[in-house]
């Protein structure tokens, strides 16, 4: 049975959440986002109408656009049943000319965009991928061309080649190719450093294949949006050139020619400019609307809100029996009934974190452990009010040093983040801004929260870098993140997190990207700094070896729920939940073993597949009907232990060797494993 869904309105999803929560393909996701954009859909409908009008112009137009049915006697006729938009000064039917002008406008725009792509796309891909002197030379030429206004450059080319609609739009396309070159180059410069490009190279793919088959599909969205906007601009420029006599010929029908004719008699009949002017205005507006819609559909979508995050909302929760203990004496952080939900594409919401309650005492290290996908990181972000839109966070209370954070305005929470709560993210190379020096980034919280001057903050930044073990810290303030190794970059992140001496430090997988030696150094550093600053630490990890080294208490998380908690020694010595037992058995040991490697079968299921009963039941060898019947509450005892297992009292507490034997039948066979 699926997790209950809560109905909601007006919610949206990020790209990743749409794909994960709804299981939708990229194409369906894109189509759905574009289709619900009303402005873009209105523009697309109008563009479709223009295409139909252009294709079937001879059938739609009631008159020949270049022949006055009534001669000069039919000039300047007002709109009527015979002439829906009246006639011009030579007796030509305005409606018919607008219809045929649609064909020329679209063909001219398509020609210009096609020329720009044919010229600009290969060049942009090439110079962006290979770089070197070719890139530098090409960009100097491009910069010289774009320094001249587009219309002026097009007029200069037309002056050299002669007038005519094809020549005019080729000139426009050539100028627009410069924009395509710049955009394609910029996108490729970013894409060529991605790991999938390295993977393609390692597989032996040629440079041409990498550019056209691997990189181009990933940079295509930006080029598609740019092409749509260039199409609108091309239609406008075609009309302008035709108005000046440099575009369409006398035997062709163009909105620009209609405007030129109207300008000659504007003092007699101002309505003459309206049909072509309105058609041009609506066409450009519709094409721009489609371009904006494509941009929004390709880009990350977020619900309206400041910086894409929302505050934590207070909610009254029906308490499970024993699930919400009174705060521990001396608790610095008290979290009760924390729930995080995201909307589903099919409607309603799915909870990815459910009724989490945690206590962190002053000076304590609490380890939040579990497999990837259990909800550890999103729980920490929810405590900070940093869950990205359209996520919705609710809790009955979240207190820090006695201050309730639930419902705090955005500005008040910003004063707490970085000052009272520091955060270390698991990817230091991605968390540090490559555009700013290390000194600037360490100084930022000091200047923001403590009001230090630039000089004071820089001096303190050097002290902090020295404190976390950066050699020659004062001389390295001017270095950029790429000049630091992974271990040094993580030390910088620790320095930033500790800059304002926070009460709570959230360390999200702080040693994941580091080798074993550096891991030990970072962990020792965290413990030393805890003693020096007297802070508490919430350590998020899936490495039980790290937990055993540094943590005082442990909280085991699985599928959005806390399933066991208590003093670390008790949890490790006598686990009260089969999931905790399985994690302990699967820990590699420094001993030679032959036969099987114990594992927990399966993986953490996605939130929309969580059962209504025990979330671990599908993977548990002890699961019974009572485990699947309904939600299993978190049962607490008087010793600070808690577990979420309906059969905990029936499970015999075993030593490590016995537990290994108990799960041997679930293990993965191997020839030999050296721990």
C-alpha positions as CSV (number, residue, x, y, z in Angstrom):
1,X,0.0,0.0,0.0
2,X,1.4,3.4,-1.0
3,X,2.2,6.2,1.4
4,X,-0.9,8.5,1.9
5,X,-0.9,11.5,-0.4
6,X,-1.9,15.0,0.7
7,X,-3.8,17.1,-1.9
8,X,-2.3,20.5,-2.7
9,X,-2.7,23.2,-5.3
10,X,-0.3,25.3,-7.3
11,X,2.8,23.3,-6.5
12,X,5.6,22.6,-8.9
13,X,8.8,20.5,-9.0
14,X,12.4,21.0,-9.8
15,X,13.8,18.9,-12.7
16,X,15.3,16.3,-10.4
17,X,12.3,16.0,-8.2
18,X,9.9,15.7,-11.2
19,X,12.0,12.8,-12.5
20,X,12.5,11.1,-9.2
21,X,9.0,11.5,-7.6
22,X,6.9,11.1,-10.7
23,X,9.1,8.7,-12.6
24,X,8.4,10.7,-15.7
25,X,10.7,10.8,-18.8
26,X,12.5,14.0,-19.7
27,X,10.3,14.5,-22.7
28,X,7.1,14.2,-20.7
29,X,8.4,16.4,-18.0
30,X,9.4,19.1,-20.5
31,X,6.0,18.8,-22.3
32,X,4.1,19.1,-19.0
33,X,6.0,22.1,-17.9
34,X,5.6,23.9,-21.2
35,X,1.9,23.0,-21.5
36,X,1.0,24.5,-18.1
37,X,2.7,27.8,-19.1
38,X,-0.4,29.7,-20.3
39,X,1.5,32.6,-21.8
40,X,3.8,30.2,-23.8
41,X,0.8,28.1,-24.9
42,X,-1.0,31.2,-26.1
43,X,2.1,32.2,-28.1
44,X,2.5,28.7,-29.5
45,X,-1.1,28.7,-30.6
46,X,-0.7,32.0,-32.4
47,X,2.5,30.8,-34.1
48,X,0.7,27.6,-35.2
49,X,-2.1,29.8,-36.6
50,X,0.5,31.9,-38.5
51,X,2.0,28.7,-40.0
52,X,-1.4,27.5,-41.1
53,X,-2.1,30.9,-42.7
54,X,1.3,31.0,-44.4
55,X,0.8,27.5,-45.9
56,X,-2.8,28.0,-47.1
57,X,-2.5,31.7,-48.0
58,X,-3.9,31.2,-51.5
59,X,-7.0,29.5,-50.0
60,X,-7.5,32.0,-47.2
61,X,-6.9,35.3,-49.0
62,X,-10.1,36.5,-50.8
63,X,-8.2,38.6,-53.3
64,X,-4.9,38.7,-55.2
65,X,-2.5,40.7,-52.9
66,X,-0.9,42.5,-55.9
67,X,-4.1,43.3,-57.9
68,X,-6.7,45.9,-57.1
69,X,-10.1,44.4,-57.9
70,X,-11.8,47.8,-58.3
71,X,-8.9,49.8,-59.5
72,X,-8.2,53.2,-57.9
73,X,-11.9,53.6,-57.2
74,X,-11.5,51.0,-54.5
75,X,-8.6,52.9,-52.7
76,X,-8.9,53.8,-49.0
77,X,-12.0,51.7,-48.5
78,X,-12.8,51.2,-44.8
79,X,-13.2,47.7,-43.3
80,X,-16.4,46.0,-44.5
81,X,-17.8,42.6,-45.4
82,X,-16.0,42.7,-48.7
83,X,-12.7,44.0,-47.4
84,X,-12.3,42.9,-43.8
85,X,-9.3,45.3,-43.2
86,X,-10.2,47.8,-45.9
87,X,-7.9,48.7,-48.8
88,X,-4.8,50.7,-49.2
89,X,-4.1,53.8,-51.4
90,X,-3.9,51.7,-54.6
91,X,-7.0,49.7,-53.9
92,X,-5.2,46.5,-52.7
93,X,-7.0,44.4,-50.1
94,X,-5.3,44.8,-46.8
95,X,-6.4,41.4,-45.4
96,X,-5.1,39.5,-48.4
97,X,-1.7,41.3,-48.1
98,X,-1.5,40.6,-44.4
99,X,-2.1,36.9,-45.1
100,X,0.6,36.7,-47.8
101,X,2.9,38.9,-45.7
102,X,2.7,36.1,-43.0
103,X,4.3,33.7,-45.5
104,X,7.2,36.0,-46.3
105,X,7.8,37.0,-42.7
106,X,8.1,33.4,-41.5
107,X,10.2,32.3,-44.4
108,X,12.5,35.2,-44.0
109,X,12.9,34.5,-40.2
110,X,13.5,30.8,-40.8
111,X,16.2,31.6,-43.4
112,X,18.0,33.9,-41.1
113,X,18.0,31.5,-38.2
114,X,19.0,28.6,-40.4
115,X,22.0,30.6,-41.7
116,X,23.0,31.6,-38.2
117,X,22.9,27.9,-37.1
118,X,24.7,26.5,-40.1
119,X,27.5,29.1,-39.7
120,X,27.6,29.6,-35.9
121,X,26.9,26.1,-34.4
122,X,29.9,24.2,-35.9
123,X,32.3,27.1,-35.2
124,X,31.0,27.5,-31.7
125,X,31.4,23.8,-31.0
126,X,34.8,23.6,-32.5
127,X,36.4,26.6,-30.7
128,X,34.7,25.8,-27.4
129,X,35.9,22.2,-27.5
130,X,39.5,22.7,-28.7
131,X,40.2,26.2,-27.5
132,X,43.7,27.5,-28.3
133,X,44.7,30.2,-30.8
134,X,41.7,29.3,-33.0
135,X,39.4,30.2,-30.2
136,X,41.2,33.5,-29.4
137,X,41.3,34.6,-33.0
138,X,37.7,33.7,-33.8
139,X,36.4,35.5,-30.7
140,X,38.3,38.7,-31.6
141,X,36.6,38.6,-35.0
142,X,33.2,37.9,-33.4
143,X,33.6,40.8,-31.0
144,X,34.5,43.1,-33.8
145,X,31.3,42.1,-35.7
146,X,28.9,42.3,-32.8
147,X,30.3,45.7,-31.9
148,X,28.3,47.1,-34.9
149,X,24.5,47.2,-34.5
150,X,22.8,44.2,-36.3
151,X,20.8,46.3,-38.7
152,X,23.8,48.5,-39.6
153,X,25.9,45.4,-40.3
154,X,23.1,43.9,-42.4
155,X,22.7,47.1,-44.4
156,X,26.5,47.1,-45.1
157,X,26.4,43.5,-46.4
158,X,23.3,44.3,-48.5
159,X,25.1,47.3,-49.9
160,X,27.9,45.1,-51.0
161,X,25.8,42.2,-52.4
162,X,22.7,44.1,-53.6
163,X,19.1,44.2,-52.3
164,X,16.7,41.3,-52.2
165,X,14.9,39.4,-49.5
166,X,17.2,36.3,-49.7
167,X,20.4,38.4,-49.6
168,X,19.0,40.5,-46.8
169,X,18.1,37.6,-44.6
170,X,21.4,35.9,-45.4
171,X,23.1,39.1,-44.1
172,X,20.9,39.0,-41.0
173,X,21.7,35.3,-40.5
174,X,25.4,36.0,-40.8
175,X,25.3,38.6,-38.1
176,X,23.2,36.4,-35.8
177,X,25.7,33.6,-36.3
178,X,28.0,35.6,-34.1
179,X,25.5,35.3,-31.2
180,X,25.2,31.5,-31.9
181,X,29.0,31.2,-31.9
182,X,29.3,33.0,-28.5
183,X,26.5,31.0,-26.9
184,X,27.7,27.6,-28.3
185,X,31.2,28.3,-27.2
186,X,30.2,29.3,-23.7
187,X,28.0,26.2,-23.3
188,X,30.7,23.8,-24.6
189,X,33.3,25.3,-22.3
190,X,31.2,24.3,-19.4
191,X,30.2,20.9,-20.8
192,X,33.6,19.7,-21.9
193,X,34.7,19.5,-18.3
194,X,31.9,17.2,-17.3
195,X,32.6,13.6,-16.3
196,X,30.5,12.1,-19.1
197,X,32.9,13.7,-21.6
198,X,35.9,12.1,-19.8
199,X,33.9,8.8,-19.9
200,X,33.4,9.1,-23.7
201,X,37.1,9.9,-24.2
202,X,38.0,6.9,-22.1
203,X,35.7,4.7,-24.2
204,X,37.7,5.7,-27.3
205,X,35.1,8.1,-28.9
206,X,36.5,10.6,-31.4
207,X,36.4,14.3,-30.9
208,X,33.7,14.7,-33.6
209,X,31.5,12.1,-31.9
210,X,32.0,13.7,-28.5
211,X,31.1,17.1,-29.8
212,X,28.0,16.1,-31.8
213,X,26.7,13.1,-30.0
214,X,27.7,13.8,-26.4
215,X,28.1,17.6,-25.9
216,X,25.6,19.0,-28.4
217,X,22.5,17.3,-26.9
218,X,23.4,18.7,-23.5
219,X,23.8,22.3,-24.7
220,X,20.9,22.1,-27.2
221,X,18.3,23.6,-24.9
222,X,20.1,27.0,-24.7
223,X,20.5,27.0,-28.5
224,X,16.9,26.2,-29.0
225,X,15.7,29.1,-26.8
226,X,18.2,31.4,-28.5
227,X,17.0,30.4,-32.0
228,X,13.4,31.1,-31.1
229,X,14.3,34.6,-29.9
230,X,16.4,35.2,-33.0
231,X,13.4,34.1,-35.1
232,X,11.3,36.9,-33.6
233,X,14.1,39.4,-34.1
234,X,14.6,38.3,-37.7
235,X,10.9,38.9,-38.5
236,X,11.2,42.4,-37.1
237,X,14.4,43.2,-39.0
238,X,13.0,41.9,-42.2
239,X,10.1,44.3,-41.9
240,X,12.5,47.1,-41.1
241,X,14.7,46.4,-44.1
242,X,11.7,46.1,-46.4
243,X,10.4,49.4,-45.0
244,X,13.7,50.9,-46.1
245,X,13.6,49.3,-49.5
246,X,16.4,46.9,-48.8
247,X,14.4,43.7,-48.3
248,X,11.4,42.4,-50.2
249,X,11.0,43.4,-53.9
250,X,8.1,45.3,-55.4
251,X,6.5,42.0,-56.6
252,X,6.5,40.5,-53.1
253,X,4.2,41.1,-50.2
254,X,5.8,42.1,-46.9
255,X,4.5,43.7,-43.8
256,X,7.4,46.1,-44.1
257,X,6.3,47.1,-47.6
258,X,2.8,47.6,-46.3
259,X,4.2,49.9,-43.6
260,X,6.2,51.8,-46.1
261,X,3.1,52.4,-48.2
262,X,1.1,53.4,-45.1
263,X,3.8,55.9,-44.1
264,X,3.3,57.8,-47.4
265,X,-0.4,58.4,-46.7
266,X,-0.4,58.4,-42.9
267,X,-1.7,62.0,-42.9
268,X,-4.8,61.0,-44.9
269,X,-5.6,57.6,-43.4
270,X,-3.8,56.5,-40.2
271,X,-5.6,53.1,-40.2
272,X,-3.4,52.0,-43.2
273,X,-0.5,51.2,-40.8
274,X,-2.7,49.2,-38.4
275,X,-3.1,45.8,-40.1
276,X,0.6,45.2,-40.8
277,X,1.7,46.9,-37.6
278,X,-0.6,44.8,-35.4
279,X,0.3,41.6,-37.3
280,X,4.0,42.3,-36.8
281,X,3.5,43.2,-33.1
282,X,1.5,40.0,-32.4
283,X,4.0,37.8,-34.3
284,X,7.0,39.0,-32.5
285,X,5.2,38.9,-29.1
286,X,4.1,35.3,-29.7
287,X,7.6,34.1,-30.8
288,X,9.1,35.8,-27.7
289,X,6.5,34.1,-25.5
290,X,7.4,30.7,-27.0
291,X,11.1,31.4,-26.4
292,X,10.4,32.4,-22.8
293,X,8.3,29.3,-22.3
294,X,11.0,27.1,-23.7
295,X,13.5,28.7,-21.4
296,X,11.4,28.1,-18.4
297,X,10.6,24.5,-19.4
298,X,14.3,23.7,-19.9
299,X,15.4,25.5,-16.8
300,X,15.0,24.7,-13.1
301,X,11.5,25.4,-12.1
302,X,10.7,26.7,-8.6
303,X,7.7,28.0,-6.9
304,X,7.8,31.7,-6.1
305,X,9.8,32.5,-3.0
306,X,12.9,34.2,-1.9
307,X,16.1,32.5,-3.0
308,X,14.1,29.3,-3.8
309,X,13.6,28.3,-0.1
310,X,10.7,28.6,2.2
311,X,10.3,28.9,6.0
312,X,9.3,26.0,8.2
313,X,5.6,25.9,9.0
314,X,4.2,24.9,12.4
315,X,1.8,22.0,12.4
316,X,-0.2,20.3,15.1
317,X,0.7,16.6,15.0
318,X,-1.3,13.7,16.5
319,X,1.4,12.1,18.6
320,X,2.3,8.5,18.3
321,X,2.4,6.6,21.6
322,X,5.9,7.4,23.1
323,X,7.1,8.9,19.8
324,X,7.8,12.4,21.1
325,X,10.0,12.3,24.2
326,X,10.5,15.2,26.5
327,X,13.7,17.1,25.6
328,X,16.9,15.7,27.1
329,X,18.3,17.7,30.0
330,X,20.8,20.2,28.5
331,X,19.6,19.7,24.9
332,X,20.9,22.4,22.6
333,X,18.7,21.3,19.7
334,X,15.3,19.8,20.0
335,X,13.4,18.8,16.8
336,X,9.9,17.4,17.0
337,X,7.7,16.0,14.2
338,X,9.8,17.3,11.3
339,X,8.1,16.3,8.0
340,X,9.2,17.2,4.4
341,X,6.9,16.8,1.5
342,X,7.2,17.4,-2.3
343,X,4.4,17.6,-4.8
344,X,3.8,14.8,-7.2
345,X,3.3,15.5,-10.9
346,X,0.0,13.5,-10.8
347,X,-1.3,15.6,-7.9
348,X,-1.0,15.6,-4.2
349,X,2.2,15.3,-2.1
350,X,4.6,12.6,-1.0
351,X,6.5,12.8,2.3
352,X,10.2,12.2,2.0
353,X,10.9,12.7,5.7
354,X,8.2,11.7,8.2
355,X,7.8,12.9,11.8
356,X,11.5,13.0,12.7
357,X,12.3,13.9,16.3
358,X,15.9,14.5,17.4
359,X,17.7,15.9,20.5
360,X,21.3,17.1,20.4
361,X,22.9,18.0,23.7
362,X,25.4,20.8,24.2
363,X,28.9,19.6,23.2
364,X,27.5,16.3,21.9
365,X,28.2,14.6,18.6
366,X,25.1,13.0,17.2
367,X,25.6,10.7,14.2
368,X,22.7,10.4,11.8
369,X,23.4,7.3,9.8
370,X,21.7,5.3,7.0
371,X,22.0,4.3,3.4
372,X,21.9,6.9,0.6
373,X,18.3,7.9,0.0
374,X,17.2,7.6,3.6
375,X,16.6,11.3,4.0
376,X,19.5,12.4,6.2
377,X,20.7,15.4,4.2
378,X,17.1,16.7,3.5
379,X,16.5,16.5,7.3
380,X,19.4,18.7,8.0
381,X,18.4,21.2,5.3
382,X,14.8,21.2,6.7
383,X,16.2,22.2,10.1
384,X,17.9,25.2,8.5
385,X,14.8,26.1,6.4
386,X,16.9,25.4,3.2
387,X,14.7,22.8,1.5
388,X,14.3,24.1,-2.1
389,X,11.0,24.9,-3.5
390,X,8.6,23.3,-4.0
391,X,9.4,21.3,-0.9
392,X,7.2,22.0,2.1
393,X,8.6,21.6,5.7
394,X,6.4,21.3,8.8
395,X,7.3,20.7,12.4
396,X,5.7,21.1,15.8
397,X,8.9,22.6,17.1
398,X,12.6,23.1,16.2
399,X,14.5,24.9,19.0
400,X,18.1,26.0,19.1
401,X,19.3,27.0,22.6
402,X,15.7,27.5,23.6
403,X,14.7,29.7,20.6
404,X,12.0,28.2,18.4
405,X,12.9,28.4,14.7
406,X,9.5,27.3,13.4
407,X,7.8,30.0,11.5
408,X,10.7,32.5,11.7
409,X,10.8,35.0,8.8
410,X,13.4,34.6,6.1
411,X,15.5,37.5,7.4
412,X,15.6,36.1,10.9
413,X,16.6,32.7,9.7
414,X,19.4,34.2,7.7
415,X,20.9,35.7,10.9
416,X,21.0,32.2,12.4
417,X,22.5,30.4,9.4
418,X,26.3,30.8,9.4
419,X,26.3,32.3,12.8
420,X,24.5,30.0,15.3
421,X,24.5,27.0,12.9
422,X,27.5,26.2,10.6
423,X,27.3,23.7,7.8
424,X,30.0,21.6,6.1
425,X,28.8,20.1,2.8
426,X,30.1,16.9,1.4
427,X,31.6,18.3,-1.8
428,X,33.9,21.1,-0.9
429,X,35.0,21.6,-4.5
430,X,31.4,22.3,-5.5
431,X,30.5,24.3,-2.4
432,X,33.3,26.8,-2.8
433,X,32.7,29.6,-5.4
434,X,35.4,29.3,-8.1
435,X,35.1,33.1,-8.9
436,X,36.2,34.3,-5.4
437,X,39.4,33.8,-3.5
438,X,39.5,31.7,-0.3
439,X,40.1,34.8,1.7
440,X,37.0,36.5,0.4
441,X,34.8,33.4,1.2
442,X,36.1,32.8,4.7
443,X,35.7,36.6,5.4
444,X,32.1,36.7,4.2
445,X,30.4,35.3,7.3
446,X,32.6,37.4,9.5
447,X,31.6,40.6,7.8
448,X,28.0,39.6,7.4
449,X,27.3,38.4,10.9
450,X,29.9,40.0,13.1
451,X,30.2,43.3,11.3
452,X,34.0,43.2,10.9
453,X,35.8,45.5,8.6
454,X,37.5,44.1,5.5
455,X,40.9,44.3,7.2
456,X,39.6,42.7,10.4
457,X,37.8,39.9,8.6
458,X,40.9,39.1,6.5
459,X,43.1,38.9,9.6
460,X,40.6,36.6,11.3
461,X,40.3,34.5,8.1
462,X,44.0,33.9,8.3
463,X,43.7,32.8,11.9
464,X,40.9,30.4,11.0
465,X,42.8,28.8,8.1
466,X,45.8,28.4,10.4
467,X,43.5,26.8,13.0
468,X,42.2,24.2,10.6
469,X,45.7,23.3,9.5
470,X,46.3,25.3,6.3
471,X,50.0,25.8,6.0
472,X,51.1,29.5,5.4
473,X,47.5,30.5,5.8
474,X,48.2,34.3,5.5
475,X,49.8,33.8,2.1
476,X,47.1,31.6,0.7
477,X,44.2,33.9,1.3
478,X,44.5,35.1,-2.3
479,X,44.4,31.6,-3.8
480,X,41.3,30.3,-5.6
481,X,39.5,27.0,-4.7
482,X,41.0,25.1,-7.7
483,X,44.5,25.7,-6.1
484,X,43.6,23.6,-3.1
485,X,43.5,19.8,-2.9
486,X,40.4,18.0,-1.7
487,X,41.6,17.7,1.9
488,X,42.6,21.4,2.0
489,X,39.3,22.5,0.4
490,X,37.4,20.6,3.1
491,X,39.5,22.4,5.7
492,X,38.5,25.7,4.2
493,X,34.8,24.6,4.4
494,X,35.4,23.8,8.1
495,X,36.9,27.3,8.6
496,X,34.0,29.0,6.9
497,X,31.5,26.9,9.0
498,X,33.4,27.8,12.3
499,X,34.0,31.4,11.4
500,X,31.3,32.8,13.8
501,X,31.8,30.1,16.4
502,X,28.4,28.4,15.9
503,X,26.5,26.5,18.6
504,X,25.7,23.7,16.2
505,X,27.8,22.3,13.3
506,X,26.1,20.2,10.7
507,X,28.7,18.0,8.9
508,X,27.1,16.4,5.9
509,X,29.4,13.5,4.8
510,X,32.5,15.6,5.6
511,X,34.9,12.9,4.6
512,X,33.2,11.2,1.7
513,X,35.5,12.7,-1.0
514,X,38.7,12.2,1.0
515,X,41.3,9.4,1.2
516,X,41.6,7.4,4.4
517,X,44.6,9.4,5.8
518,X,42.9,12.8,5.2
519,X,39.7,11.4,6.6
520,X,41.4,10.7,9.9
521,X,42.9,14.2,9.9
522,X,39.6,15.9,9.3
523,X,37.8,13.9,12.0
524,X,40.5,14.6,14.5
525,X,40.3,18.3,13.6
526,X,36.5,18.3,14.1
527,X,36.9,16.7,17.6
528,X,39.6,19.2,18.5
529,X,37.5,22.1,17.4
530,X,34.5,20.8,19.2
531,X,36.4,20.9,22.4
532,X,37.8,24.4,21.7
533,X,34.5,26.0,20.7
534,X,32.2,23.8,22.9
535,X,29.8,23.3,20.0
536,X,27.5,20.4,19.2
537,X,27.9,18.4,15.9
538,X,25.3,16.7,13.8
539,X,27.3,14.2,11.8
540,X,25.6,12.9,8.7
541,X,27.2,9.8,7.3
542,X,26.8,6.2,6.1
543,X,30.2,5.2,7.3
544,X,29.8,3.4,10.6
545,X,33.6,3.4,11.1
546,X,33.6,7.2,11.2
547,X,30.6,7.1,13.6
548,X,32.4,4.7,15.9
549,X,35.4,7.1,16.0
550,X,33.7,10.4,16.8
551,X,30.0,10.1,17.9
552,X,28.5,10.0,21.3
553,X,25.0,9.0,20.3
554,X,23.5,7.6,17.1
555,X,20.3,7.9,15.2
556,X,19.7,5.4,12.4
557,X,17.5,6.6,9.6
558,X,15.7,4.6,7.0
559,X,13.2,5.6,4.3
560,X,12.5,9.0,5.9
561,X,12.1,7.7,9.5
562,X,14.2,7.5,12.6
563,X,14.1,3.7,13.2
564,X,16.6,3.5,16.1
565,X,18.3,5.9,18.4
566,X,20.4,5.8,21.6
567,X,23.9,6.0,23.1
568,X,26.3,4.8,20.5
569,X,27.8,2.0,22.6
570,X,24.4,0.6,23.3
571,X,23.2,0.8,19.6
572,X,26.4,-0.9,18.4
573,X,26.4,-3.5,21.2
574,X,22.8,-4.5,21.1
575,X,20.8,-3.1,18.1
576,X,17.1,-3.2,18.5
577,X,16.1,-3.0,14.8
578,X,17.0,-5.5,12.0
579,X,18.2,-2.6,9.8
580,X,20.7,-1.5,12.3
581,X,21.8,-5.1,12.8
582,X,22.3,-5.4,9.0
583,X,24.4,-2.3,8.8
584,X,26.7,-3.5,11.6
585,X,27.1,-6.9,10.0
586,X,28.0,-5.4,6.7
587,X,30.8,-3.3,8.1
588,X,34.2,-4.6,6.6
589,X,36.6,-5.8,9.3
590,X,40.3,-5.9,9.5
591,X,40.4,-9.7,9.2
592,X,40.7,-12.3,6.4
593,X,37.3,-13.9,5.6
594,X,36.4,-16.6,3.1
595,X,32.9,-17.3,1.7
596,X,30.3,-14.7,1.8
597,X,30.1,-10.9,2.3
598,X,27.0,-10.1,4.4
599,X,24.7,-7.5,2.9
600,X,21.2,-6.2,3.2
601,X,19.2,-7.3,0.2
602,X,17.6,-4.6,-2.1
603,X,17.9,-0.9,-1.9
604,X,16.1,2.0,-0.2
605,X,12.8,2.3,-2.1
606,X,11.7,5.7,-3.5
607,X,9.2,7.6,-1.3
608,X,6.2,6.9,-3.4
609,X,6.8,3.1,-2.8
610,X,7.1,3.2,0.9
611,X,4.7,0.8,2.5
612,X,2.1,2.0,5.0
613,X,3.6,-0.3,7.7
614,X,7.2,-0.8,8.5
615,X,9.3,0.8,5.7
616,X,12.0,-1.8,6.1
617,X,9.5,-4.8,5.9
618,X,10.2,-5.6,2.2
619,X,13.9,-6.1,3.0
620,X,13.5,-7.6,6.5
621,X,13.9,-11.4,7.1
622,X,12.0,-11.1,10.3
623,X,8.9,-9.2,8.9
624,X,5.5,-10.6,9.9
625,X,1.9,-9.5,9.2
626,X,1.9,-7.2,12.2
627,X,4.8,-5.3,10.6
628,X,2.8,-4.6,7.4
629,X,-0.6,-3.9,9.1
630,X,0.0,-0.3,9.9
631,X,2.5,2.4,10.9
632,X,5.0,1.2,13.5
633,X,5.6,3.8,16.2
634,X,8.9,4.8,17.7
635,X,9.0,3.1,21.1
636,X,11.2,4.7,23.8
637,X,12.5,3.3,27.0
638,X,13.8,5.1,30.1
639,X,17.5,4.7,29.1
640,X,17.4,7.0,26.1
641,X,17.0,4.1,23.7
642,X,14.3,4.1,21.0
643,X,13.4,1.7,18.2
644,X,10.7,1.4,15.5
645,X,10.3,-2.4,15.3
646,X,7.1,-4.4,16.1
647,X,9.2,-7.5,16.9
648,X,12.1,-6.0,18.8
649,X,11.2,-7.8,22.0
650,X,11.2,-11.2,20.2
651,X,14.6,-10.7,18.5
652,X,17.4,-12.2,20.5
653,X,20.3,-9.8,21.1
654,X,23.3,-11.5,19.5
655,X,27.0,-10.8,19.3
656,X,28.7,-9.9,16.1
657,X,29.5,-13.5,15.1
658,X,25.9,-14.7,15.7
659,X,24.5,-11.8,13.7
660,X,26.8,-12.7,10.8
661,X,25.5,-16.2,10.8
662,X,21.9,-15.1,11.0
663,X,22.1,-13.0,7.8
664,X,24.5,-15.4,6.0
665,X,21.7,-16.7,3.7
666,X,21.1,-13.1,2.5
667,X,24.8,-12.4,1.8
668,X,26.5,-11.9,-1.6
669,X,28.8,-14.8,-2.4
670,X,32.5,-13.9,-3.0
671,X,35.6,-15.9,-3.4
672,X,37.5,-14.1,-0.6
673,X,37.1,-10.8,1.1
674,X,40.0,-9.1,3.0
675,X,38.5,-6.5,5.4
